[in-house]
């Protein structure tokens, strides 16, 4: 189970590493005045937030294989092996980036318009206004809801089992089945509780 817990932590930290910056890009696309870009971003958000994470994991893992098999039917030779671990990271990162993006957007849009006008009077350009004035305030406002999503992510790492990837909860179930005891599941539950408690009290 120790090895499984390390795997769960890898999934957790890598998902955050990719999702947090990707979310800002999606949020900018969502607020863009470019209609095709904002429309495509809205469609992405609608699909990701409107479908189960478990389904997204399956689509990310099996989807490329189905697509390349379709290409082979037209005579194209494409060989790509999609491993379970990167598939889980891609699906989780995209899912959480979309949720983070909406949190970022609400944080940015909650900043009074007077802040932008004051920055313009002081001679700041758009980039300076965002990074020196808007962004620091946005971070403070979005930290609580982002932390709630991070706590949810700790538990969602267990969904990697649908790809038969052996994170901690999967290992706990295997041990519980082999030894006919539910104690490993309780141990896994304690791990999730402690890790979430650390995140909670850090806020």
Contact map, one row per residue, 1 for C-alpha under 8 A:
11111000000000000000000000000000000000000000000000000000000000000000000000000000000000000000000000000000000000000000000000000000000000000000000000000000000000000000000100110000000000000000000000000000000
11111100000000000000000000000000000000000000000000000000000000000000000000000000000000000000000000000000000000000000000000000000000000000000000000000000000000000000000100000000000000000000000000000000000
11111110000000000000000000000000000000000000000000000000000000000000000000000000000000000000000000000000000000000000000000000000000000000000000000000000000000000000000100000000000000000000000000000000000
11111111000000000000000000000000000000000000000000000000000000000000000000000000000000000000000000000000000000000000000000000000000000000000000000000000000000000000011111100000000000000000000000000000000
11111111100000000000000000000000000000000000000000000000000000000000000000000000000000000000000000000000000000000000000000000000000000000000000000000000000000000000001100000000000000000000000000000000000
01111111110000000000000000000000000000000000000000000000000000000000000000000000000000000000000000000000000000000000000000000000000000000000000000000000000000000000000100000000000000000000000000000000000
00111111111000000000000000000000000000000000000000000000000000000000000000000000000000000000000000000000000000000000000000000000000000000000000000000000000000000000011100000000000000000000000000000000000
00011111111100000000000000000000000000000000000000000000000000000000000000000000000000000000000000000000000000000000000000000000000000000000000000000000000011000000001100000000000000000000000000000000000
00001111111110000000000000000000000000000000000000000000000000000000000000000000000000000000000000000000000000000000000000000000000000000000000000000000000000000000000000000000000000000000000000000000000
00000111111111000000000000000000000000000000000000000000000000000000000000000000000000000000000000000000000000000000000000000000000000000000000000000000000000000000000000000000000000000000000000000000000
00000011111111100000000000000000000000000000000000000000000000000000000000000000000000011000000000000000000000000000000000000000000000000000000000000000000010000000000000000000000000000000000000000000000
00000001111111110000000000000000000000000000000000000000000000000000000000000000000000000000000000000000000000000000000000000000000000000000000000000000110010000000000000000000000000000000000000000000000
00000000111111111000000000000000000000000000000000000000000000000000000000000000000000000000000000000000000000000000000000000000000000000000000000000000000000000000000000000000000000000000000000000000000
00000000011111111100000000000000000000000000000000000000000000000000000000000000000000001000000000000000000000000000000000000000000000000000000000000000000000000000000000000000000000000000000000000000000
00000000001111111110000000000000000000000000000000000000000000000000000000000000000000001101100100000000000000000000000000000000000000000000000000000000000000000000000000000000000000000000000000000000000
00000000000111111111000000000000000000000000000000000000000000000000000000000000000000000000100000000000000000000000000000000000000000000000000000000000000000000000000000000000000000000000000000000000000
00000000000011111111100000000000000000000000000000000000000000000000000000000000000000000000000000000000000000000000000000000000000000000000000000000000000000000000000000000000000000000000000000000000000
00000000000001111111110000000000000000000000000000000000000000000000000000000000000000000000100010000000000000000000000000000000000000000000000000000000000000000000000000000000000000000000000000000000000
00000000000000111111111000000000000000000000000000000000000000000000000000000000000000000000110110010000000000000000000000000000000000000000000000000000000000000000000000000000000000000000000000000000000
00000000000000011111111100000000000000000000000000000000000000000000000000000000000000000000000010010000000000000000000000000000000000000000000000000000000000000000000000000000000000000000000000000000000
00000000000000001111111110000000000000000000000000000000000000000000000000000000000000000000000010000000000000000000000000000000000000000000000000000000000000000000000000000000000000000000000000000000000
00000000000000000111111111000000000000000000000000000000000000000000000000000000000000000000010010000000000000000000000000000000000000000000000000000000000000000000000000000000000000000000000000000000000
00000000000000000011111111100000000000000000000000000000000000000000000000000000000000000000000111111001000000000000000000000000000000000000000000000000000000000000000000000000000000000000000000000000000
00000000000000000001111111110000000000000000000000000000000000000000000000000000000000000000000000011001000000000000000000000000000000000000000000000000000000000000000000000000000000000000000000000000000
00000000000000000000111111111000000000000000000000000000000000000000000000000000000000000000000000001000000000000000000000000000000000000000000000000000000000000000000000000000000000000000000000000000000
00000000000000000000011111111100000000001000000000000000000000000000000000000000000000000000000011001000000000000000000000000000000000000000000000000000000000000000000000000000000000000000000000000000000
00000000000000000000001111111110000000000000000000000000000000000000000000000000000000000000000000001101100000000000000000000000000000000000000000000000000000000000000000000000000000000000000000000000000
00000000000000000000000111111111000000000000000000000000000000000000000000000000000000000000000000000000100000000000000000000000000000000000000000000000000000000000000000000000000000000000000000000000000
00000000000000000000000011111111000011001000000000000000000000000000000000000000000000000000000000000000000000000000000000000000000000000000000000000000000000000000000000000000000000000000000000000000000
00000000000000000000000001111111000011101100000000000000000000000000000000000000000000000000000000000000100000000000000000000000000000000000000000000000000000000000000000000000000000000000000000000000000
00000000000000000000000000111111100001000000000000000000000000000000000000000000000000000000000000000000100000000000000000000000000000000000000000000000000000000000000000000000000000000000000000000000000
00000000000000000000000000011111111011000000000000000000000000000000000000000000000000000000000000000000000000000000000000000000000000000000000000000000000000000000000000000000000000000000000000000000000
00000000000000000000000000000011111001000000000000000000000000000000000000000000000000000000000000000000000000000000000000000000000000000000000000000000000000000000000000000000000000000000000000000000000
00000000000000000000000000000001111111000000000000000000000000000000000000000000000000000000000000000000000000000000000000000000000000000000000000000000000000000000000000000000000000000000000000000000000
00000000000000000000000000000001111111100000000000000000000000000000000000000000000000000000000000000000000000000000000000000000000000000000000000000000000000000000000000000000000000000000000000000000000
00000000000000000000000000000000011111110000000000000000000000000000000000000000000000000000000000000000000000000000000000000000000000000000000000000000000000000000000000000000000000000000000000000000000
00000000000000000000000000001101011111111000000000000000000000000000000000000000000000000000000000000000000000000000000000000000000000000000000000000000000000000000000000000000000000000000000000000000000
00000000000000000000000000001111111111111100000000000000000000000000000000000000000000000000000000000000000000000000000000000000000000000000000000000000000000000000000000000000000000000000000000000000000
00000000000000000000000000000100001111111110000000000000000000000000000000000000000000000000000000000000000000000000000000000000000000000000000000000000000000000000000000000000000000000000000000000000000
00000000000000000000000000000000000111111111000000000000000000000000000000000000000000000000000000000000000000000000000000000000000000000000000000000000000000000000000000000000000000000000000000000000000
00000000000000000000000001001100000011111111100000000000000000000000000000000000000000000000000000000000000000000000000000000000000000000000000000000000000000000000000000000000000000000000000000000000000
00000000000000000000000000000100000001111111110000000000000000000000000000000000000000000000000000000000000000000000000000000000000000000000000000000000000000000000000000000000000000000000000000000000000
00000000000000000000000000000000000000111111111000000000000000000000000000000000000000000000000000000000000000000000000000000000000000000000000000000000000000000000000000000000000000000000000000000000000
00000000000000000000000000000000000000011111111100000000000000000000000000000000000000000000000000000000000000000000000000000000000000000000000000000000000000000000000000000000000000000000000000000000000
00000000000000000000000000000000000000001111111111000000000000000000000000000000000000000000000001000000000000000000000000000000000000000000000000000000000000000000000000000000000000000000000000000000000
00000000000000000000000000000000000000000111111111000000000000000000000000000000000000000000000000000000000000000000000000000000000000000000000000000000000000000000000000000000000000000000000000000000000
00000000000000000000000000000000000000000011111111100000000000000000000000000000000000000000000000000000000000000000000000000000000000000000000000000000000000000000000000000000000000000000000000000000000
00000000000000000000000000000000000000000001111111111001000000000000000000000000000000000000011001000000000000000000000000000000000000000000000000000000000000000000000000000000000000000000000000000000000
00000000000000000000000000000000000000000000111111110000000000000000000000000000000000000000001001100000000000000000000000000000000000000000000000000000000000000000000000000000000000000000000000000000000
00000000000000000000000000000000000000000000111111110000000000000000000000000000000000000000000000000000000000000000000000000000000000000000000000000000000000000000000000000000000000000000000000000000000
00000000000000000000000000000000000000000000001111111011000000000000000000000000000000000000000000000000000000000000000000000000000000000000000000000000000000000000000000000000000000000000000000000000000
00000000000000000000000000000000000000000000000111111111000000000000000000000000000000000000000000000000000000000000000000000000000000000000000000000000000000000000000000000000000000000000000000000000000
00000000000000000000000000000000000000000000000100111111100000000000000000000000000000000011001000000000000000000000000000000000000000000000000000000000000000000000000000000000000000000000000000000000000
00000000000000000000000000000000000000000000000000011111110000000000000000000000000000000000000000000000000000000000000000000000000000000000000000000000000000100100000000000000000000000000000000000000000
00000000000000000000000000000000000000000000000000111111111000000000000000000000000000000000000000000000000000000000000000000000000000000000000000000000000000000000000000000000000000000000000000000000000
00000000000000000000000000000000000000000000000100111111111100000000000000000000000000000010000000000000000000000000000000000000000000000000000000000000000000000000000000000000000000000000000000000000000
00000000000000000000000000000000000000000000000000001111111110000000000000000000000000110011000000000000000000000000000000000000000000000000000000000000000000010110000000000000000000000000000000000000000
00000000000000000000000000000000000000000000000000000111111111100000000000000000000000000000000000000000000000000000000000000000000000000000000000000000000000000110000000000000000000000000000000000000000
00000000000000000000000000000000000000000000000000000011111111100000000000000000000000000000000000000000000000000000000000000000000000000000000000000000000000000000000000000000000000000000000000000000000
00000000000000000000000000000000000000000000000000000001111111110000000000000000000000110110000000000000000000000000000000000000000000000000000000000000000000000000000000000000000000000000000000000000000
00000000000000000000000000000000000000000000000000000000111111111000000000000000011100110000000000000000000000000000000000000000000000000000000000000000000000000010000000000000000000000000000000000000000
00000000000000000000000000000000000000000000000000000000011111111100000000000000000000000000000000000000000000000000000000000000000000000000000000000000000000000000000000000000000000000000000000000000000
00000000000000000000000000000000000000000000000000000000011111111110000000000000000000000000000000000000000000000000000000000000000000000000000000000000000000000000000000000000000000000000000000000000000
00000000000000000000000000000000000000000000000000000000000111111111000000000000010000000000000000000000000000000000000000000000000000000000000000000000000000000000000000000000000000000000000000000000000
00000000000000000000000000000000000000000000000000000000000011111111100000000001010000000000000000000000000000000000000000000000000000000000000000000000000000000000000000000000000000000000000000000000000
00000000000000000000000000000000000000000000000000000000000001111111110000000000000000000000000000000000000000000000000000000000000000000000000000000000000000000000000000000000000000000000000000000000000
00000000000000000000000000000000000000000000000000000000000000111111111000000000000000000000000000000000000000000000000000000000000000000000000000000000000000000000000000000000000000000000000000000000000
00000000000000000000000000000000000000000000000000000000000000011111111100000110000000000000000000000000000000000000000000000000000000000000000000000000000000000000000000000000000000000000000000000000000
00000000000000000000000000000000000000000000000000000000000000001111111110000000000000000000000000000000000000000000000000000000000000000000000000000000000000000000000000000000000000000000000000000000000
00000000000000000000000000000000000000000000000000000000000000000111111111000000000000000000000000000000000000000000000000000000000000000000000000000000000000000000000000000000000000000000000000000000000
00000000000000000000000000000000000000000000000000000000000000000011111111111100000000000000000000000000000000000000000000000000000000000000000000000000000000000000000000000000000000000000000000000000000
00000000000000000000000000000000000000000000000000000000000000000001111111111100000000000000000000000000000000000000000000000000000000000000000000000000000000000000000000000000000000000000000000000000000
00000000000000000000000000000000000000000000000000000000000000000000111111110000000000000000000000000000000000000000000000000000000000000000000000000000000000000000000000000000000000000000000000000000000
00000000000000000000000000000000000000000000000000000000000000000000011111110000000000000000000000000000000000000000000000000000000000000000000000000000000000000000000000000000000000000000000000000000000
00000000000000000000000000000000000000000000000000000000000000000000001111111000000000000000000000000000000000000000000000000000000000000000000000000000000000000000000000000000000000000000000000000000000
00000000000000000000000000000000000000000000000000000000000000000000001111111100000000000000000000000000000000000000000000000000000000000000000000000000000000000000000000000000000000000000000000000000000
00000000000000000000000000000000000000000000000000000000000000000000001100111110000000000000000000000000000000000000000000000000000000000000000000000000000000000000000000000000000000000000000000000000000
00000000000000000000000000000000000000000000000000000000000000000001001100011111000000000000000000000000000000000000000000000000000000000000000000000000000000000000000000000000000000000000000000000000000
00000000000000000000000000000000000000000000000000000000000000000001000000001111100000000000000000000000000000000000000000000000000000000000000000000000000000000000000000000000000000000000000000000000000
00000000000000000000000000000000000000000000000000000000000000001000000000000111110000000000000000000000000000000000000000000000000000000000000000000000000000000000000000000000000000000000000000000000000
00000000000000000000000000000000000000000000000000000000000000000000000000000011111000000000000000000000000000000000000000000000000000000000000000000000000000000000000000000000000000000000000000000000000
00000000000000000000000000000000000000000000000000000000000010011000000000000001111101100000000000000000000000000000000000000000000000000000000000000000000000000000000000000000000000000000000000000000000
00000000000000000000000000000000000000000000000000000000000010000000000000000000111111100000000000000000000000000000000000000000000000000000000000000000000000000000000000000000000000000000000000000000000
00000000000000000000000000000000000000000000000000000000000010000000000000000000011111110000000000000000000000000000000000000000000000000000000000000000000000000011100000000000000000000000000000000000000
00000000000000000000000000000000000000000000000000000000000000000000000000000000001111111000000000000000000000000000000000000000000000000000000000000000000000000000100000000000000000000000000000000000000
00000000000000000000000000000000000000000000000000000000000000000000000000000000011111111100000000000000000000000000000000000000000000000000000000000000000000000000000000000000000000000000000000000000000
00000000000000000000000000000000000000000000000000000000100110000000000000000000011111111110000000000000000000000000000000000000000000000000000000000000000000000000000000000000000000000000000000000000000
00000000001000000000000000000000000000000000000000000000100110000000000000000000000111111111000000000000000000000000000000000000000000000000000000000000000000010010000000000000000000000000000000000000000
00000000001001100000000000000000000000000000000000000000000000000000000000000000000011111111100000000000000000000000000000000000000000000000000000000000000000000000000000000000000000000000000000000000000
00000000000000100000000000000000000000000000000000000000000100000000000000000000000001111111110000000000000000000000000000000000000000000000000000000000000000000000000000000000000000000000000000000000000
00000000000000000000000000000000000000000000000000001001100100000000000000000000000000111111111000000000000000000000000000000000000000000000000000000000000000000000000000000000000000000000000000000000000
00000000000000100000000000000000000000000000000000001000100000000000000000000000000000011111111100000000000000000000000000000000000000000000000000000000000000000000000000000000000000000000000000000000000
00000000000000110110000000000000000000000000000000000000000000000000000000000000000000001111111110000000000000000000000000000000000000000000000000000000000000000000000000000000000000000000000000000000000
00000000000000000010010000000000000000000000000100000000000000000000000000000000000000000111111111000000000000000000000000000000000000000000000000000000000000000000000000000000000000000000000000000000000
00000000000000000000000000000000000000000000000110001000000000000000000000000000000000000011111111100000000000000000000000000000000000000000000000000000000000000000000000000000000000000000000000000000000
00000000000000100010001000000000000000000000000000000000000000000000000000000000000000000001111111110000000000000000000000000000000000000000000000001000100000000000000000000000000000000000000000000000000
00000000000000000111111001000000000000000000000000000000000000000000000000000000000000000000111111111000000000000000000000000000000000000000000000000000000000000000000000000000000000000000000000000000000
00000000000000000000001001000000000000000000100110000000000000000000000000000000000000000000011111111100000000000000000000000000000000000000000000000000000000000000000000000000000000000000000000000000000
00000000000000000000001000000000000000000000000010000000000000000000000000000000000000000000001111111110000000000000000000000000000000000000000000001000000000000000000000000000000000000000000000000000000
00000000000000000011001100000000000000000000000000000000000000000000000000000000000000000000000111111111000000000000000000000000000000000000000001001000000000000000000000000000000000000000000000000000000
00000000000000000000001111100000000000000000000000000000000000000000000000000000000000000000000011111111100000000000000000000000000000000000000000000000000000000000000000000000000000000000000000000000000
00000000000000000000000000100000000000000000000000000000000000000000000000000000000000000000000001111111110000000000000000000000000000000000000000000000000000000000000000000000000000000000000000000000000
00000000000000000000000000000000000000000000000000000000000000000000000000000000000000000000000000111111111000000000000000000000000000000000010011000000000000000000000000000000000000000000000000000000000
00000000000000000000001100100000000000000000000000000000000000000000000000000000000000000000000000011111111100000000000000000000000000000100010000000000000000000000000000000000000000000000000000000000000
00000000000000000000000000110110000000000000000000000000000000000000000000000000000000000000000000001111111110000000000000000000000000000000000000000000000000000000000000000000000000000000000000000000000
00000000000000000000000000000000000000000000000000000000000000000000000000000000000000000000000000000111111111000000000000000000000000000000000000000000000000000000000000000000000000000000000000000000000
00000000000000000000000000000000000000000000000000000000000000000000000000000000000000000000000000000011111111100000000000000000000000000110110000000000000000000000000000000000000000000000000000000000000
00000000000000000000000000000000000000000000000000000000000000000000000000000000000000000000000000000001111111100000000000000000000001100100000000000000000000000000000000000000000000000000000000000000000
00000000000000000000000000000000000000000000000000000000000000000000000000000000000000000000000000000000111111110000000000000000000000000000000000000000000000000000000000000000000000000000000000000000000
00000000000000000000000000000000000000000000000000000000000000000000000000000000000000000000000000000000011111110000000000000000000000000000000000000000000000000000000000000000000000000000000000000000000
00000000000000000000000000000000000000000000000000000000000000000000000000000000000000000000000000000000001111111010000000000000000001001100000000000000000000000000000000000000000000000000000000000000000
00000000000000000000000000000000000000000000000000000000000000000000000000000000000000000000000000000000000011111111000000000000000000000000000000000000000000000000000000000000000000000000000000000000000
00000000000000000000000000000000000000000000000000000000000000000000000000000000000000000000000000000000000000111111100000000000000000000000000000000000000000000000000000000000000000000000000000000000000
00000000000000000000000000000000000000000000000000000000000000000000000000000000000000000000000000000000000000011111110000000000000000000000000000000000000000000000000000000000000000000000000000000000000
00000000000000000000000000000000000000000000000000000000000000000000000000000000000000000000000000000000000000111111111000000000000011000000000000000000000000000000000000000000000000000000000000000000000
00000000000000000000000000000000000000000000000000000000000000000000000000000000000000000000000000000000000000011111111100000000100000000000000000000000000000000000000000000000000000000000000000000000000
00000000000000000000000000000000000000000000000000000000000000000000000000000000000000000000000000000000000000001111111110000000000000000000000000000000000000000000000000000000000000000000000000000000000
00000000000000000000000000000000000000000000000000000000000000000000000000000000000000000000000000000000000000000111111111000000000000000000000000000000000000000000000000000000000000000000000000000000000
00000000000000000000000000000000000000000000000000000000000000000000000000000000000000000000000000000000000000000011111111111000100010000000000000000000000000000000000000000000000000000000000000000000000
00000000000000000000000000000000000000000000000000000000000000000000000000000000000000000000000000000000000000000001111111111000100000000000000000000000000000000000000000000000000000000000000000000000000
00000000000000000000000000000000000000000000000000000000000000000000000000000000000000000000000000000000000000000000111111110000000000000000000000000000000000000000000000000000000000000000000000000000000
00000000000000000000000000000000000000000000000000000000000000000000000000000000000000000000000000000000000000000000011111110000000000000000000000000000000000000000000000000000000000000000000000000000000
00000000000000000000000000000000000000000000000000000000000000000000000000000000000000000000000000000000000000000000001111111000000000000000000000000000000000000000000000000000000000000000000000000000000
00000000000000000000000000000000000000000000000000000000000000000000000000000000000000000000000000000000000000000000001111111111100000000000000000000000000000000000000000000000000000000000000000000000000
00000000000000000000000000000000000000000000000000000000000000000000000000000000000000000000000000000000000000000000001100111111100000000000000000000000000000000000000000000000000000000000000000000000000
00000000000000000000000000000000000000000000000000000000000000000000000000000000000000000000000000000000000000000000000000011111110000000000000000000000000000000000000000000000000000000000000000000000000
00000000000000000000000000000000000000000000000000000000000000000000000000000000000000000000000000000000000000000000000000011111111000000000000000000000000000000000000000000000000000000000000000000000000
00000000000000000000000000000000000000000000000000000000000000000000000000000000000000000000000000000000000000000000000000011111111110000000000000000000000000000000000000000000000000000000000000000000000
00000000000000000000000000000000000000000000000000000000000000000000000000000000000000000000000000000000000000000001001100011111111111000000000000000000000000000000000000000000000000000000000000000000000
00000000000000000000000000000000000000000000000000000000000000000000000000000000000000000000000000000000000000000000000000000111111111100000000000000000000000000000000000000000000000000000000000000000000
00000000000000000000000000000000000000000000000000000000000000000000000000000000000000000000000000000000000000000000000000000011111111110000000000000000000000000000000000000000000000000000000000000000000
00000000000000000000000000000000000000000000000000000000000000000000000000000000000000000000000000000000000000000000000000000001111111110000000000000000000000000000000000000000000000000000000000000000000
00000000000000000000000000000000000000000000000000000000000000000000000000000000000000000000000000000000000000000010001000000001111111111000000000000000000000000000000000000000000000000000000000000000000
00000000000000000000000000000000000000000000000000000000000000000000000000000000000000000000000000000000000100100010000000000000111111111100000000000000000000000000000000000000000000000000000000000000000
00000000000000000000000000000000000000000000000000000000000000000000000000000000000000000000000000000000000100000000000000000000011111111110000000000000000000000000000000000000000000000000000000000000000
00000000000000000000000000000000000000000000000000000000000000000000000000000000000000000000000000000000000000000000000000000000001111111111000000000000000000000000000000000000000000000000000000000000000
00000000000000000000000000000000000000000000000000000000000000000000000000000000000000000000000000000000000000100000000000000000000011111111100000000000000000000000000000000000000000000000000000000000000
00000000000000000000000000000000000000000000000000000000000000000000000000000000000000000000000000000001001100100000000000000000000001111111110000000000000000000000000000000000000000000000000000000000000
00000000000000000000000000000000000000000000000000000000000000000000000000000000000000000000000000000000001000000000000000000000000000111111111000000000000000000000000000000000000000000000000000000000000
00000000000000000000000000000000000000000000000000000000000000000000000000000000000000000000000000000000000000000000000000000000000000011111111000000000000000000000000000000000000000000000000000000000000
00000000000000000000000000000000000000000000000000000000000000000000000000000000000000000000000000000000001000000000000000000000000000001111111100000000000000000000000000000000000000000000000000000000000
00000000000000000000000000000000000000000000000000000000000000000000000000000000000000000000000000000011001000000000000000000000000000000111111111000000000000000000000000000000000000000000000000000000000
00000000000000000000000000000000000000000000000000000000000000000000000000000000000000000000000000000000000000000000000000000000000000000011111111100000000000000000000000000000000000000000000000000000001
00000000000000000000000000000000000000000000000000000000000000000000000000000000000000000000000000000000000000000000000000000000000000000000111111110000000000000000000000000000000000000000000000000000001
00000000000000000000000000000000000000000000000000000000000000000000000000000000000000000000000000000010000000000000000000000000000000000000011111111000000000000000000000000000000000000000000000000000000
00000000000000000000000000000000000000000000000000000000000000000000000000000000000000000000000000010010000000000000000000000000000000000000011111111100000000000000000000000000000000000000000000000000000
00000000000000000000000000000000000000000000000000000000000000000000000000000000000000000000000000000000000000000000000000000000000000000000001111111110000000000000000000000000000000000000000000000011001
00000000000000000000000000000000000000000000000000000000000000000000000000000000000000000000000000000000000000000000000000000000000000000000000111111111000000000000000000000000000000000000000000000000000
00000000000000000000000000000000000000000000000000000000000000000000000000000000000000000000000100110000000000000000000000000000000000000000000011111111100000000000000000000000000000000000000000000000000
00000000000000000000000000000000000000000000000000000000000000000000000000000000000000000000000000000000000000000000000000000000000000000000000001111111110000000000000000000000000000000000000000000010000
00000000000000000000000000000000000000000000000000000000000000000000000000000000000000000000000000000000000000000000000000000000000000000000000000111111111000000000000000000000000000000000000000010011000
00000000000000000000000000000000000000000000000000000000000000000000000000000000000000000000000000000000000000000000000000000000000000000000000000011111111100000000000000000000000000000000000000000000000
00000000000100000000000000000000000000000000000000000000000000000000000000000000000000000000000100000000000000000000000000000000000000000000000000001111111110000000000000000000000000000000000000000000000
00000000000100000000000000000000000000000000000000000000000000000000000000000000000000000000000000000000000000000000000000000000000000000000000000000111111110000000000000000000000000000000000100110000000
00000000000000000000000000000000000000000000000000000000000000000000000000000000000000000000000000000000000000000000000000000000000000000000000000000011111111000000000000000000000000000000000100000000000
00000000000000000000000000000000000000000000000000000000000000000000000000000000000000000000000000000000000000000000000000000000000000000000000000000001111111110000000000000000000000000000000000000000000
00000001001100000000000000000000000000000000000000000000000000000000000000000000000000000000000000000000000000000000000000000000000000000000000000000000111111110000001000000000000000000000000000000000000
00000001000000000000000000000000000000000000000000000000000000000000000000000000000000000000000000000000000000000000000000000000000000000000000000000000001111111000001111000000000000000000000000000000000
00000000000000000000000000000000000000000000000000000100000000000000000000000000000000000000000000000000000000000000000000000000000000000000000000000000000111111100000000000000000000000000000000000000000
00000000000000000000000000000000000000000000000000000000100000000000000000000000000000010000000000000000000000000000000000000000000000000000000000000000000111111111111000000000000000000000000000000000000
00000000000000000000000000000000000000000000000000000000000000000000000000000000000000000000000000000000000000000000000000000000000000000000000000000000000001111111111011000000000000000000000000000000000
00000000000000000000000000000000000000000000000000000100110000000000000000000000000000000000000000000000000000000000000000000000000000000000000000000000000000111111100000000000000000000000000000000000000
00000000000000000000000000000000000000000000000000000000110010000000000000000000000100010000000000000000000000000000000000000000000000000000000000000000000000011111100000000000000000000000000000000000000
00000000000000000000000000000000000000000000000000000000000000000000000000000000000100000000000000000000000000000000000000000000000000000000000000000000000000011111110000000000000000000000000000000000000
00000000000000000000000000000000000000000000000000000000000000000000000000000000000110000000000000000000000000000000000000000000000000000000000000000000000000011111111001000000000000000000000000000000000
00010010000000000000000000000000000000000000000000000000000000000000000000000000000000000000000000000000000000000000000000000000000000000000000000000000000000011001111111100000000000000000000000000000000
00011011000000000000000000000000000000000000000000000000000000000000000000000000000000000000000000000000000000000000000000000000000000000000000000000000000011011000111111100000000000000000000000000000000
11111111000000000000000000000000000000000000000000000000000000000000000000000000000000000000000000000000000000000000000000000000000000000000000000000000000001000000011111110000000000000001000000000000000
00010000000000000000000000000000000000000000000000000000000000000000000000000000000000000000000000000000000000000000000000000000000000000000000000000000000001001000011111111000000000001001000000000000000
00010000000000000000000000000000000000000000000000000000000000000000000000000000000000000000000000000000000000000000000000000000000000000000000000000000000001001000111111111100000000000000000000000000000
10010000000000000000000000000000000000000000000000000000000000000000000000000000000000000000000000000000000000000000000000000000000000000000000000000000000000000000011111111110000000000000000000000000000
10000000000000000000000000000000000000000000000000000000000000000000000000000000000000000000000000000000000000000000000000000000000000000000000000000000000000000000000111111111000000011001000000000000000
00000000000000000000000000000000000000000000000000000000000000000000000000000000000000000000000000000000000000000000000000000000000000000000000000000000000000000000000011111111100000011000000000000000000
00000000000000000000000000000000000000000000000000000000000000000000000000000000000000000000000000000000000000000000000000000000000000000000000000000000000000000000000001111111110000000000000000000000000
00000000000000000000000000000000000000000000000000000000000000000000000000000000000000000000000000000000000000000000000000000000000000000000000000000000000000000000000000111111111100010000000000000000000
00000000000000000000000000000000000000000000000000000000000000000000000000000000000000000000000000000000000000000000000000000000000000000000000000000000000000000000000000011111111111111000000000000000000
00000000000000000000000000000000000000000000000000000000000000000000000000000000000000000000000000000000000000000000000000000000000000000000000000000000000000000000000000001111111110000000000000000000000
00000000000000000000000000000000000000000000000000000000000000000000000000000000000000000000000000000000000000000000000000000000000000000000000000000000000000000000000000000111111100000000000000000000000
00000000000000000000000000000000000000000000000000000000000000000000000000000000000000000000000000000000000000000000000000000000000000000000000000000000000000000000000000000011111110000000000000000000000
00000000000000000000000000000000000000000000000000000000000000000000000000000000000000000000000000000000000000000000000000000000000000000000000000000000000000000000000000000011111111000000000000000000000
00000000000000000000000000000000000000000000000000000000000000000000000000000000000000000000000000000000000000000000000000000000000000000000000000000000000000000000000000000001101111110000000000000000000
00000000000000000000000000000000000000000000000000000000000000000000000000000000000000000000000000000000000000000000000000000000000000000000000000000000000000000000000000000001000111111100000000000000000
00000000000000000000000000000000000000000000000000000000000000000000000000000000000000000000000000000000000000000000000000000000000000000000000000000000000000000000000000000001000011111110000000000000000
00000000000000000000000000000000000000000000000000000000000000000000000000000000000000000000000000000000000000000000000000000000000000000000000000000000000000000000000000011011000011111111000000000000000
00000000000000000000000000000000000000000000000000000000000000000000000000000000000000000000000000000000000000000000000000000000000000000000000000000000000000000000000010011001000001111111100000000000000
00000000000000000000000000000000000000000000000000000000000000000000000000000000000000000000000000000000000000000000000000000000000000000000000000000000000000000000000000000000000001111111110000000000000
00000000000000000000000000000000000000000000000000000000000000000000000000000000000000000000000000000000000000000000000000000000000000000000000000000000000000000000000000000000000000111111111000000000000
00000000000000000000000000000000000000000000000000000000000000000000000000000000000000000000000000000000000000000000000000000000000000000000000000000000000000000000000110010000000000011111111100000000000
00000000000000000000000000000000000000000000000000000000000000000000000000000000000000000000000000000000000000000000000000000000000000000000000000000000000000000000000000000000000000001111111110000000000
00000000000000000000000000000000000000000000000000000000000000000000000000000000000000000000000000000000000000000000000000000000000000000000000000000000000000000000000000000000000000000111111111000000000
00000000000000000000000000000000000000000000000000000000000000000000000000000000000000000000000000000000000000000000000000000000000000000000000000000000000000000000000000000000000000000011111111100000000
00000000000000000000000000000000000000000000000000000000000000000000000000000000000000000000000000000000000000000000000000000000000000000000000000000000011000000000000000000000000000000001111111110000000
00000000000000000000000000000000000000000000000000000000000000000000000000000000000000000000000000000000000000000000000000000000000000000000000000000000000000000000000000000000000000000000111111111000000
00000000000000000000000000000000000000000000000000000000000000000000000000000000000000000000000000000000000000000000000000000000000000000000000000000000000000000000000000000000000000000000011111111100000
00000000000000000000000000000000000000000000000000000000000000000000000000000000000000000000000000000000000000000000000000000000000000000000000000000000010000000000000000000000000000000000001111111110000
00000000000000000000000000000000000000000000000000000000000000000000000000000000000000000000000000000000000000000000000000000000000000000000000000000010010000000000000000000000000000000000000111111111000
00000000000000000000000000000000000000000000000000000000000000000000000000000000000000000000000000000000000000000000000000000000000000000000000000000000000000000000000000000000000000000000000011111111100
00000000000000000000000000000000000000000000000000000000000000000000000000000000000000000000000000000000000000000000000000000000000000000000000000000000000000000000000000000000000000000000000001111111110
00000000000000000000000000000000000000000000000000000000000000000000000000000000000000000000000000000000000000000000000000000000000000000000000000100110000000000000000000000000000000000000000000111111111
00000000000000000000000000000000000000000000000000000000000000000000000000000000000000000000000000000000000000000000000000000000000000000000000000100010000000000000000000000000000000000000000000011111111
00000000000000000000000000000000000000000000000000000000000000000000000000000000000000000000000000000000000000000000000000000000000000000000000000000000000000000000000000000000000000000000000000001111111
00000000000000000000000000000000000000000000000000000000000000000000000000000000000000000000000000000000000000000000000000000000000000000000000000000000000000000000000000000000000000000000000000000111111
00000000000000000000000000000000000000000000000000000000000000000000000000000000000000000000000000000000000000000000000000000000000000000000001100100000000000000000000000000000000000000000000000000011111
